[in-house]
Amino acid sequence: METTSQDTQAQAPNPLERRIDMAVTLADIERQVEQQLRRIAKTTKMAGFRPGKAPMKRVAQMYGGQARSDAIGAAIDKSFGELVRTRNLRIAGQPRVEPKQSGDEDTIEFTAIFEVYPEFQIADLAARSIEKPVLTVGAAEVDKTIAVLRKQRMTYEPADRAAQKGDRLIIDFIGRKNGAEFDGGKATDYPVYVGAGMMLPDFEAALEGVGAGQEKTFDVGFPDDYHAKELAGNRVQFSVTVKRIEQPQLPEVDADFARALGVRDGDIAKMRAEVQANLEREVAKRLRARVKEQAMSALVETHPIAVPQALVQAEARQMAERALDDLKQRNPQMKDMPVEASWFTDQAAKRVKLGLIIAELVRAKDLHVRPEQVRAVVDDFAATFEDPQEVVRWYYSQPQRLAEAEALAIENNVVDWVLAHAQVTEKPAVFDELMGNAA
């Protein structure tokens, strides 16, 4: 089939957009249509005729339009594919084909509009500075972690005294605005943790010093940006009945506590060793994440490349779908909430750009992962489970999970390459800040 083509650089703002003009001959299209109709006639069933015996005129009447559409589509696909191969074009996304007015009655002309991948060289990172946080896990960090674990296993017991910060109060309350109850302002047997910041500051402050069985009425001011517009910026009145006051009780660091953390024989020294090992693993993970964030930012900032909008739009749609799935899992009632892909466009563009840079870096610098690197990532995942070998077998039996491990191993290679070519200075990390325990 004869085709003609002409490349033109797009004048649109998108520097990656290209156009190819194509023409297919009507004679070739008609031959393809006839061949298609003959194939259809051999198997089609038509009322009044035996299978395969229907007249070609009737077959053409019923299937001619679809056959012609298929023939034109196949001709365009073939022509476009040949041009892409001969010109070594790297197409991003699917081309958009538009009809073009033809000056030749014997041809049908089209224009294929598409994007190509950007071509670029890996930049020199010698001038980039990266701070590498460092932290050694010692006894003090283990003590702080055990303190957090104790708080996670905190229990409450009745307190025969006035309420104070840290207590849990069981209360009934009614809220009124201008003397009338408002939606969401009433509850029974509601737990309040004094000083925890779960309620409005005025509300929690008013509960300090109250006793069990006491009733108290007080005003509460809502902030101007409160999510309920009818309450934002207003002062309302709450009437509270304190039913019970409970004080926190931390578990002792003893054999029972060690067993609760999975140390079967209750050995406290063994418990501390396991806490330290897990903590070292978690600290290393978080330190690595901070370095990775800087490394990836350095790559993005040193490669000001354009990205194919087709890939950005596809990534934004996937992000929107994942966000909606997450909403459904968290709250099934939100299954009909609209989630627009446009909300994720900027983030999608950054992801696509970074993905293109990483792919070129891996190719240009031969940073492909080796099997032992993937296994190291899987082993690290599995180390926190009771039966690591079972987890390893599970990963290698799940192609999607193994692909995630391979992707992480590639990122590790990229980060190592960036650190080897940038200016790296070590900086001590603050444990509480790193672990989110500062409060």
N, C-alpha and C positions, 0 to 999 in steps of 0.2 A: 504494500500500500504506500503510495507516494504522500509525503508530507513536506511542508516547507516550514521554516521557523525563523524567528528573528529575536535576539536578546535585546532588551532595553533596560537600562538602569532606571529604577523607579525614582520619580521626583518627589515622592512622599517623604515625610520626616523620618520614616523608618529606614535606616541605611542598609538594613538586611533584606529589604524587599526587592524581589526580582520579577520580571515579566518575560514570558516566552510566547510569541505569536506562532500559531500552528494552523495548518490547513490540511484537510483531508478531502480526497476526491470523491465526488458523488458516485462515480461509476464503481469504485471499490466498495463503497457503503452498500450500494444496491446488490452487488455480488454477495456480500456477507449476509445481507437480509435474506436473499434467495436461499442461500445455503442453510441458514437458520430455520426458515420456514419448511424446507424439505425435511430437515431433521424432526421438526415438530409434527409434520404430517405423517411420519412413519409410526408414531405412537399415540397420537391424539385420538380421543373418543368423541364422536359427534353424532347427535341424534339422526337416525335414518341411514347411517353408514357403518360398515364394519370398521374395527380399529385399523388405522393406516390406509383406509380407502376414501377418506374425505377429499373432495375436490380442492385443488390448490387455491382456487379463487375464494372458497369459503374459509380456508385456513388463513389466507392473507387478510381477509376481512376481520377475523377474530384476533389474530396474533401479530399482524403486520406492524402496528404502532409500537408494540413492545419490542419486537425484533429490531426495528430501525433504531430505537433508543439504545438498545443493548449494543448494536453494531457501532453506533457513533461513540458511545462510551468506551468500548473496547479499543476503537481506533485512537481515541485521544489518549487513553492510558498507555497504549503501546508506543505512540509517538513521543509522549512526554517521558516515559521511562528510557527510551533510546537516547533522547537528548540529554537527559540527566547523566546517563552513564558516559556518553561520549565527551561531555564537558566536565565530568568529574565534579558535579555539583553535590553538596551536602545539604539535602532538603530538611528543613525543620517544620514539622507538622504536615498537614495535607494541603495541596494546592487548591486554589479557588479558580474554577474554569468559567469564563464568561464568553458568550458569543460575540463575534465581531462581524461587522458588515463587510461582505465580500464583494470585490469588484469582478469576480470571475463566477459565472453561472455554474461552472463545473466543479466548484469546490465549496466547502463549508469551512469558515475560518473561526478560530477561537484564540483567546488569550488566557494563558495560565499564569496566575499571580500567586507567588509563594515567597517564603523566607528561606534564607540559607543560614547555616551556622557561622558565627563570627570566626575570622582567622586572626590569630594573635600569637605572640611569643611570650614565654614565661619571663616575667620581669625580674630584675635584680633586687634582692631584698637586703642587700648589705647595709643600707641606711636605715632600715626599720629596727625599732627598739621593742623588745618584749620583756616584760617583767615576769620572772618565773617564781611563783610563791613556793616556799619550802616550809616544812613543819615536821618535826620529829615527835612522834607519839611517845610520851613518858607516863610516869605514875600519875602526875597531876591531871593529864587528859583522860586517863582511865577513871580516876576518881570522879571527874565531872560527868563522864558518860554514865557511870553507875548511879550518880545522883539523878540524872535524867530518867534512867530506867526505874528508879525507885518512885519518882513522881508519876510515871506511867502506870504504876501498880498501886497508886495511892487508894486507900479506902477512907471512909468517913464514919465517925461514931458520934453519938449524941453528945452535945455540949451543954452543960448546965450553967450558962453564962450569957452575957450579951454578945451579939454578933460582932465579928471583927474580920479584917481582911484575911482572905484565904478560906473562910468558912463557906459551907454550902447551906443555903437556906431553902426550905420548901415553903412556898407561899401561894396564896390566892391573891389575885389583884384585878382591879377594874379601873380602866382609864376613861376619863370624861373630858370632853372639849366643850367649853361653854355650858357645862352641866349635863351634856348628853353623851352617852357611851358612843365610842367610835369603833369601827371594824378593826379587829386584831388587837384590841386593847383590853382583852379579858382572858384570864387563864385560871385553872385550878390545879393545885399540886405541882406548881411550876418550880423547877430547880434553878436557883440563882447562885452563882459563884461570886462572892463579894470581892471586888477589886480585880476581877479577871478581865474586865473590859468587854464582856459579852453583851451587857446592857448599856444604855446611855449613862454617861457619867453622873448626872443628877440622880438617876434612879439608884445606882449602886451606892453612891455616897449617902443617900437617905437611909439605907439599910444598916449602916454601921451603928452599933450601939443599941439596936432594938433587941427585945427579948422574945422568947418563945411564947406564943399566945397573944402577943401584942398587936394591936391594930394601929396603923399610922397612915395619915393622909399628907401628901406633899406635892409640890409642883415640879414638873419636869419640862425643860426646854428642848425642843427638837432643832437640830441644825438646819440651816437654810437649804442644804443639798440633800436632805433626807429623801429616801426613795419614794415614800408615800407623800405625794404632793399636798394632800389635804392637811398634813401635819407639819410639813416643812416650815421652819421659821416660827412655829407657834409654841405657846406654853399650854400644857394640859395638866390636869390633876389626876393623881393616882391614889386609890385607896388600897392599902395592902394589909393582909392578915398573915402574920408569920406563924406557921404551924410547927416548924421544927428547925432547930439550929444544929448543924453537924460540923465537927471540926476535922481537919485532915489528919490522917494517920499514915505515916510512911512505914513501909516494911523494913524490918531490921536486915542488915546484910549478914545473913546467916546461911546455914545449910539449906533451909527451905527456900530462901531467895535464890540460891545458886541452882537448886533443882528447877525452880520456876523459869530459869533462863536456859534450861536444857542440859545442865550438868547433873547427870543421873546420880552420882555418888555424893553430891552436895559439897564437893571440895571447893572452898572459896578461892584458894590459890589457882586452881584449874579454871574457875570461873573468870578470874581476873585475866588469865592468860588468853582465854577465848575472847573476852571483851577487847583486849588489846589487839589481837589478831584481826578481828572484825573491824575495829576502829582504824587500824593501819590501812586496811583495804579500802575503807570508805574515805579516809583522808586522801589517800593516793588518787582515788577516783575523782574527788572534788578538785584537788590541785590540778589534775590532768585536764579537767573540764575548763578551768580558768585559763590554762595555757592554750588549750584548743581554741577557745573563743578568741583569744588575741591572735593566734596564728591564722585563723580563718578571716578575721577582720583585716589582717595585713594583706592577705591574698586579694580580697575584694577591693581594698583601697588602692592597691598597686596595679590593678588591671581594670582600667576604665573602659570596659567593653560594652557594646550594645548587646541586648539579648533578644532572641526571637519572641515576638509577642504571642505567637501560637503556643509556644511552650509555657509562657507565663500564664496564659488563659487556662490551659489544661491543668497546670499545677494549682491555680486558684480554685478551679472546680473541685479538684481532689481534696484540697484543704477544707472547702466548704462542706463536702460530703462527710469528711472525717469529723468535723466539728458538729454536724447534725447527728451523726451516729453517737458521738460522745454525749450530746445533750439527751438523746433518747435513753441511753443507758443510765444516766444520772437521774433523769426525771421523765418517765414515759409520757407524762402529760404534755411535754414540750415537743412531741413528735411532729406536730403540725407547724411549729415555729419556722418562719421563713429565714433561711440562711443564704445570703447572697454571695456569689463568688467574688463580686467586686470589693467586698470587705477585705479580702485577702490579697489583693493585687500587689501591693507594695512588698509584702512579705514573700509572696510567690516569686516576684522578680529577683529578690535577693537570693532565694534558694536556687533558682535556675542559674543565675550568674555564678554562684559559688560552685554549683555542680559542673558547669562548663569549664571553669578554671581548674577544678580538681581533676576532671577527666583529661584535660590537656597536660596537666602536670604529671599525672600518672603515666601518660603515654610518652611524654618528652623525656622524663627522667627515670623511666622504667621503675616505677614504684608499685608494680603489681604485687599482690600478696602471695606469700608462699603458704602451703598447707599447714606448716607448723605455726605460722602466725595466726591463722584462723583458729587452730586448736588452742592456742594460748588464750585467745579471747573467750572461747567457749569454756575452757577450764576456769577462767576468772568468774564467769557467770555462775558456774556450777559450784564453786567453792563454798558458797554460803548455804547450800542445801545439805540435808542430812545424808543423802546418798548421791555424791557428785557424779559417780560413773553412770547412774541411771539418767541424770540430767544430760550428760554428754551424749549418751545414746539417743535421747529424745531429740536433741538439737540436730544430730546427724540424720535423723529419720524425718525431719521436717524441712523441706527445701526452703520455705520462706524464712524460717528462723535462721537457718544456716546462711542464707543470703544476707540477713541483717548482720550476722557476725563477720562475714566477709567485708561488708561495707564499712563496719567499724574498724576492721584491721587496715583497710585502705586509708581511712582517715588518720589512723595512728601513724602510718608511713608518711602521710602528707605533713602532719604536725612535726614529726622528727626531721623531715627535710627542711621545713621552715626554720626550726630551731637551729639547724646546722648552718643556715645561710643568713640569719638575721643576728642582730646584736642582742644577746640575752644576758640579763642581769638577775641575780637571785634576790628575792625579798622575803623576809620572814612573814609568815601568815599568822593571823590571830585566830586561835582555836575556836573561841566562841563565835566569832564573826563567820568563820568558815563553815561551822556546823549549824549556824542559826540558833545558837544558845545564848546570845548576848542578853536577851531579856531575862 
